[in-house]
Amino acid sequence: MRVSVLVPAKDEAENLPLFMEQAEKIFAAQSVGYEVVVVDDGSVDDTWHVLKQLEAKYSFLRAVRHRSKRGIADALRTGFLNARGDILVFYPADLQYKPEDIPALVAPILADESDIVTGYKQGVYEKAFVSGIYNRLSRSLFKVPVRDLNSVKAYRREVMESLPARPDWHRYMVVMAAAQGFSLSEVPVPLYPRHAGKSKFGIGRIPVGVLDMLAVWFELRFATKPLLLFGMMGAALFLIGLIVGIAAVLWRIFAGVGFRPLLNLVETCLIVGSVFFSTGLIGELVAAQRSELRELRRRVDEASLSQRSNNE
C-alpha cells in the first residue's frame, strides 16, 4: 500500500522547501510508503527551479510541470496520472495545512472505514464567510453529510478514476463521489496562517463557483438520462399544444370564431416540443458515448501507470 500526496503549486517557491522538510519527518515515522507529486501549474517565480533542486534531495518527491496555468483540477489530474499510490491525498503547498496532519486523513481509508476523507478546518479562516455559504448551499442541494467540502482530502485511487475531468470541479469531488456510492468521513484538520506568498482566491471566483454548483447538480441529475429532462419538457409542450388545439377547434365549431393567436401557440408548442424531445434523444446518444470514453480513459490510465511502474 502506498500513499501519493498530490500538491498543486502556483508560485510557491518559498513554501516548498519547508513543506518537504516537514513531510520527510512525518513520512519516516509511517508504516506505509509515501510519495509527493508536486505539479507546477505555470508558475512565474522560481517554483520549478526549486522543485528540481528538492527532487534531487528527497527521494519521495516527483515534480511535474504545466507550461501555463491550467487550474487545480487539471493539476490534480496530472498528479494522479503520475502517481503510483493506491491512496491519493490532495494537499496545498502553502502550509496552511501542515504535512503532519496527512496521516490522520489517510487513517480511515487504511482501516477500510471510508473511501474518501475530507478535513474540516479548525482555526481562523480568512474566507470563512464565503466558505460557510458555499458549504451550506452544497449540503442543502446535494444532501452530503460533511461540514467542509472545500478542504484537504484523501481518497482511494478508484474515486479519481470515476470522476469527470472538468475545470474547478475539484470542489465537488466529495459530492460526485457520494453520488456514486463511495463512503465518506471527515476529520478535523488545523488551519494555519499562510507561510509565504498570497492567496490565489479572488472575489470573481464566487459567481463561477455558483455556476459550477448548478452544473454539477445538472450532471448528477440528468447527465446519464437526458431524455428524462428534455423528454418531459417536450411532452409537456406537446400536451399544452394538444389542449390548446382542441380548445381552438371547439371554439371554432361552437362559437364560429377563429382565433389566429391560438393556432400560432399550437404551432409553437409542437415545434419547440419536438426540438426538446429530439435534444433528449441526441443527449442519450452522447451519454452512451461518454460512458464508453470514460471507461476507455480509465483503461488507458491504468496501462500508462503499469508501463511507468515497469520502467521504474
N, C-alpha and C positions, 0 to 999 in steps of 0.2 A: 504494500500500500504506500502510495506517495502522494504528497500534497503539493500542488502548484499554486503559488501566490501570484496573481496577475495584477500588475501595478501599472496603470496608465500614467504617463508622466509628460506634462507640458510645461516647459521652463522650470524644472525642479532641480537644477544643478546644485543648489545649496543644500537641499534636503536629502538627496540620495546617499551621500557618504554616511551620514548619521543613521539613516534608515537601515542600510546594510550592516553597519556595525551592531546595531541593536538586534537585527534579525539573526546575525551569526550567533550571538549569545543565546538567544531563545532556541534556535534550531538545534544547537549542540546538546540541549538537555531533553530532546524529544525522542520517543521510541520509534517514530515513523520518519521516513525521509522527506525532506522539504527541498523545494527549489523556488526561486523567484524569477519570474519572467517580466521584465520591465519593457514596456512599449513606449518609445519616444514618439509622441504624437505631434510631429512637426515643430519641435522646439526651436526657438530663435536664439537661445542662450547656449551655454556650453554643456547642456544636458547629455548629448551624445558622446562628446569627448570624455566627460566624467564617467559615463556608463562603461565605455571601453576600458578605462583605467580600473574601474571597480570589477569588471568582468575578469580581468587578469588576476585580481586579488582574491576574489571569492569564487570558489568552485560551484557553489549553488546558484550563481547568478547567470541568467541568459538575457541578452539585450537584443531587442528588435526595433527597427526604425521605420516610421512613416515619414516620407519626404515632405508631406504637407499635413496640416491639421485635418483629421477625419472624425474626431469626436470620441467620447468614451466608449460608446457601443462598438464602434469599429476597432478601437484599441483592445477591448476585451475579446473581440472575435479573433484578432490577430494573436493575442496572447494565448487564447485557447488552442489555436492551430499549432502553436509552437510548444505547448505544454505537454508534459509526459505524465502528469498526475492523474489519479483516479478521483481525487477531490480537488476542486478549484476554489480559490478564495479571491474575491475582489477587494483590493485594498488600495487606497490612495497613497501617493508618495509624500504628501505634505506634512506628515507626522501629527496630524490632528487625531489620528488613531495610531497607537503605538504597536509595534510588532509583537510585544509581549502578550497582547490580547488575542493573537491569532489562534493559539491552541484552544482557547475557550470556545471560539466559533466552530472549530473543527470537531471538538469532542462529541457532540450529539450525533454527528454523522459516523464517526469511528465506532460509536456504540450502537449503530444501527437503530437509532431512535428517530432520525429525521433524514429527509433528502436535501432539504435546504434550510439553512440557519441564517437569520438576519439579526444584526445587532441593533439595539435601540439605545440612542445616545444618552449618556449620563454626564451632565455638565452644562456650562454656558455655551449656547449656540447662537451665533450672530444672525442666522436666518431662521430662528425658531418660529416666528410668526407665520412666515410663508410656508415653512415645512409643516407646521401644525395644520394649516388649512388644507394643504395637499394631502396629508395623511388622513384627515377626517373625510375629505371628499372621496378618496380612494377606498377607504373602508366602507363608506356608505354605498358606493357604486358597485364595488366588486365583492363585498362581504368577506374580506380576508381578515382573519383573526390575529393580526400582528399590529404593533403600535407604530413601528417606524419602517416604512417601505424604502426610504431613500438613504440607506446606510450601508456599512460594510456587510458582506455576505459570504457564506461558504456554501457550496453545493456540489452534488455529485456530477460527474462529467456528463452523464446522460441528460441532465437538466439542460445544460448548454446546448447539447446536440439537438434538443427538441424545440428550441426557441427560434423564432424568425429573426433574421439579422436586419434590424431597422435602426436608423439614427435616433439616438436619445431614448430608445425603448429599454435601456438597461434599468431605468427607474421602475419598470413594470415587470421585471424578471420574476419577482415573488408572485405577482398576480397571475401571470401566464403559467407559471409552474403549478400553482394551486389549481388552476382550471384544468390542468392535465393530470391531476390526481397525485402529484408529488406531495409528500408530507412536509409540514412547516413547523419550525420552532423559532424561538428568539432568545437571545441572551443579552444582558446589559453590557455595554461597551463604553468605557470612559472616553470623553471627548476633551482634547487639549487645545490650547491656542496653536495656531499655525507656527511652525518653526521659522520659516523664511518664505519669501515670495508673497503673492497676493492671490486672493480667491478668483477663480475663473467665472463665478456666477454673476450674472447681470440681471437687472430688472426685466430686460427683454425676454428672458427665458420663461417668465411666468405664463404669458399667453401661449407660447409654444408648448409648455407643459400641459395646459388645459386642453389644447387641441390634440395632443398625443393621448391624453386620458380618454377622450371621446373616440379616437381612432382605435385604441386598444379595446374599448368596450364593444365597438362595432366588430372588430376582429374576433373577439371571443363569442359574440352572439351569432354572427351571420357569415363569417368567412368560410366555414365549411358547409353552409347550407344557404347560399344567397337567394335561391328560389323561394325560400320561406318568406324573406322580406319583400323582394320585388314581385313575387307571385301574388302575395296577399294584397299588395298595393294595386297591382294590375287587376286582380279580381274585384277589389272594392270599386275601382273606377268603372269596370265593366258593369257591375251591378247598378251603380248610380246611373250610368248611361242607359241601361235597360229600363230602369224605373222611370226615368225622365222621358224616354222614348215612348213607353206605354202611356204615360200621362199625356204626352203631346198628341198621340193618336186618339185617345179617348176624348180629349178636349176638342179635337177637330171633328170627331163623329157626332158628339152630343151637343156641342156648343156652336159648331160650324165656324170655329175661329182657328186660324192657323197662326202660330207664334214662332216666327223665324229664329229668335234667340234660343228657344228650347232645342231646335234642331241643331244649331251650332254647338250647344252644350253637349248634346248627344254625340256628335262627331268628335268633339274634343276629348270626351271621356273615353270613347272607344279607341281613338288613336293613341292617346297617352297610355291607356291601359295596356294596349298591345306592345308599346315600347317598353314599359316596365316588365311585362311578362317575358319579352324577348331578352331583356337585360338579365333577368334571373336565370334564363336558360344558358346564356353565354357565361354568366358567373359560375354556374355549375361545372361547365367545361374547364374554366380557368382553375377552379378549386381542385378538380381532379388532377390537372397537370401540376398544380402547386404541390400537392401531396407527394406526387412522384418525384418532383425535383428536390423536395426536402429530404426524401429518403436517399436519393442519389447523392446529394451533398453529404449526408451523414456517412455513406459508404466511402466516398472519396476522402473525407476527413480521416476516417479510420485507416484507410490504406496509406495515406500520407504519414500519419503518426507511426504506423507499423514500419514503413520504409525508413523513417528517421531513426527509429529505435534500432533497427538492424544495422544502419550505417554507423551508429554510435557504439 
